[in-house]
């Protein structure tokens, strides 16, 4: 009888684990690695890795943007040498956030990350800190055929494949401006907002570099989707 009781206990335990596990996966698909990505799901533990992984499936990436309601449109392929260019470009467009300058082209995974960042990080943080929303994102662009730090030799930057995007600051609906260069080290809500954006971006991009990293990033937030594999390292500085 004792053996039968132990067996029943094991079965009951297994059923309970299965039930709770299935419920968790159903209610928190963003927190497990094998579920499908949706750009409208809350940000979870594996969202950033799933977004970065879209570099392996451009058709899926573009489909997810369309399903989520993004107005970004496919851009023509570009080649400027063996290390430079892209085939998965997306031109960012309204009524997603207004970008200044308008119409930047990024890789599709970067566009997907920015789409989530706007809705789940930038605008909630702006409402919380300032009681209004962001009207424009001021940026330094995405694609640039160059090596890291504009060196004459060495590895190429993620910008060389449009897999990076540099944010200089923001303009709120009421006209207030927030600058990474001018406001990062000041007390108050502007600096706190910039850190909200940086910290939120770390859950969506493979690499996020801020003024806390080095002088080369004193005036911008660098966001990229470097292809390091599903289990690759991520950087948040």
Beta strands, then each sheet from edge to edge (+ up, - down):
strand 1: 73-74
strand 2: 78-79
strand 3: 85-86
strand 4: 89-91
strand 5: 98-100
strand 6: 105-107
strand 7: 134-141
strand 8: 164-172
strand 9: 177-179
strand 10: 207-209
strand 11: 221-224
strand 12: 235-236
sheet 1: 1+ 4- 6+
sheet 2: 2+ 3-
sheet 3: 5+ 7+ 8- 9+
sheet 4: 5+ 7+ 8- 11+ 10- 12-
end
